[in-house]
């Protein structure tokens, strides 16, 4: 099964980079190249070019629900998102809509999509570092996702 781990976010907006940082942590731990790991600062339709051709996608991104604690992880599906996703939607089109459109126009979209959304505290401050509360959870979050990868 061709699998992609994709961490997305903005590397200069504090906690918004958490998806990228977790994906980089996972990539650094892989002993053998059994899957692809990528990071991207994109969204909207641009994401189709990154995920097309894979059978499984593990997407890691930030989320700001205001209900959880910074560093909490929510495992979601595309269906959970609907069209009003809190996931980085400043990209012009939400993820669920992009996936549906991609399938309709013939992109080979992964059949299995697991989304790990990480509760954040600050996504507006210019900084290449996550806030302390989020930063201290990155390794633990990578452990959790690596556990899923081992069972694939």
C-alpha positions as CSV (number, residue, x, y, z in Angstrom):
1,X,0.0,0.0,0.0
2,X,1.6,3.3,-1.1
3,X,1.3,5.6,1.9
4,X,2.0,9.3,2.3
5,X,2.4,11.2,5.6
6,X,1.8,14.8,4.9
7,X,2.4,17.5,7.5
8,X,0.9,20.9,6.5
9,X,1.1,24.4,8.0
10,X,2.9,27.7,7.9
11,X,6.4,27.4,9.2
12,X,6.6,31.0,10.3
13,X,3.2,31.2,12.2
14,X,4.1,29.6,15.5
15,X,1.7,26.7,16.2
16,X,0.5,26.6,12.7
17,X,3.7,24.7,11.9
18,X,3.0,21.8,14.2
19,X,1.9,19.5,11.3
20,X,5.2,20.2,9.6
21,X,7.2,19.6,12.8
22,X,5.5,16.3,13.6
23,X,6.0,15.0,10.0
24,X,9.7,16.0,10.2
25,X,10.0,14.2,13.5
26,X,8.4,11.0,12.0
27,X,10.7,11.2,8.9
28,X,13.7,11.4,11.2
29,X,12.7,8.3,13.0
30,X,12.0,6.1,10.0
31,X,14.7,3.4,9.7
32,X,13.5,2.2,6.3
33,X,11.7,4.0,3.6
34,X,8.4,2.1,3.8
35,X,6.4,5.3,3.1
36,X,6.7,8.8,1.8
37,X,6.9,11.8,4.2
38,X,6.3,15.3,2.9
39,X,5.7,18.7,4.4
40,X,3.9,21.5,2.6
41,X,2.7,25.0,3.2
42,X,-0.2,24.7,0.9
43,X,-3.9,24.0,0.9
44,X,-6.9,24.2,-1.3
45,X,-6.7,22.6,-4.7
46,X,-2.9,22.6,-4.5
47,X,-3.0,19.7,-2.1
48,X,-4.4,17.4,-4.8
49,X,-1.0,17.3,-6.6
50,X,0.7,16.2,-3.3
51,X,-1.7,13.4,-2.4
52,X,-2.6,12.0,-5.9
53,X,-1.4,8.5,-6.6
54,X,-1.3,7.3,-3.0
55,X,-3.5,4.6,-1.5
56,X,-3.4,6.0,2.0
57,X,-2.9,9.5,3.4
58,X,-2.0,10.4,7.0
59,X,-2.6,14.2,7.1
60,X,-1.2,16.1,10.1
61,X,-2.4,19.7,10.6
62,X,-3.3,22.2,13.3
63,X,-6.8,22.9,14.5
64,X,-8.1,25.6,16.8
65,X,-11.4,24.6,18.4
66,X,-11.0,26.6,21.5
67,X,-12.3,23.6,23.4
68,X,-9.2,21.5,23.9
69,X,-5.8,22.0,25.4
70,X,-2.9,22.9,23.2
71,X,-1.3,19.7,22.0
72,X,-4.5,17.6,22.2
73,X,-4.8,15.3,19.2
74,X,-8.0,14.6,17.3
75,X,-8.2,11.7,14.9
76,X,-10.6,12.7,12.2
77,X,-11.9,11.4,8.9
78,X,-12.9,13.4,5.8
79,X,-16.5,12.8,6.7
80,X,-16.0,14.3,10.2
81,X,-14.9,17.5,8.5
82,X,-17.9,18.2,6.4
83,X,-17.7,21.5,4.6
84,X,-17.1,23.6,7.7
85,X,-13.8,22.3,8.7
86,X,-11.7,24.2,11.3
87,X,-8.6,22.8,9.6
88,X,-6.5,25.5,7.9
89,X,-9.2,26.9,5.6
90,X,-7.4,30.1,4.8
91,X,-6.4,28.3,1.6
92,X,-9.6,29.1,-0.3
93,X,-11.3,25.7,-0.1
94,X,-11.8,23.3,2.8
95,X,-10.2,19.9,2.7
96,X,-13.4,17.9,2.4
97,X,-14.5,19.9,-0.6
98,X,-11.1,19.5,-2.3
99,X,-11.2,15.7,-1.8
100,X,-14.7,15.5,-3.3
101,X,-13.8,17.6,-6.2
102,X,-10.5,15.7,-6.8
103,X,-12.4,12.5,-7.0
104,X,-15.0,13.9,-9.4
105,X,-12.4,15.3,-11.9
106,X,-10.3,12.0,-11.9
107,X,-7.5,12.5,-9.5
108,X,-6.4,9.2,-7.8
109,X,-7.3,10.2,-4.3
110,X,-6.2,7.9,-1.4
111,X,-8.9,5.5,-0.4
112,X,-7.9,5.7,3.2
113,X,-7.4,9.1,4.7
114,X,-6.6,9.6,8.4
115,X,-6.4,13.2,9.7
116,X,-4.5,14.0,12.9
117,X,-5.6,17.5,13.9
118,X,-3.5,19.0,16.7
119,X,-5.1,21.6,19.0
120,X,-3.1,24.8,18.9
121,X,-2.8,27.9,21.0
122,X,-1.3,30.6,18.6
123,X,-1.4,30.7,14.9
124,X,-1.0,34.4,14.4
125,X,2.4,35.3,15.9
126,X,5.3,35.3,13.5
127,X,7.7,32.7,14.9
128,X,9.5,29.6,13.7
129,X,8.9,28.0,17.0
130,X,5.7,26.5,18.4
131,X,4.4,27.7,21.7
132,X,5.8,25.8,24.7
133,X,2.6,23.8,25.3
134,X,2.5,22.6,21.7
135,X,6.2,22.1,21.3
136,X,6.5,19.8,24.3
137,X,3.9,17.4,22.8
138,X,5.5,17.1,19.3
139,X,7.5,14.0,20.2
140,X,4.6,12.3,21.9
141,X,2.3,13.0,18.9
142,X,4.9,11.6,16.5
143,X,5.1,8.4,18.8
144,X,1.3,8.1,18.5
145,X,1.3,8.4,14.7
146,X,4.3,6.1,14.4
147,X,2.3,3.5,16.3
148,X,-0.4,3.6,13.6
149,X,2.2,3.4,10.9
150,X,3.7,0.2,12.3
151,X,0.3,-1.5,12.0
152,X,-0.1,-0.7,8.4
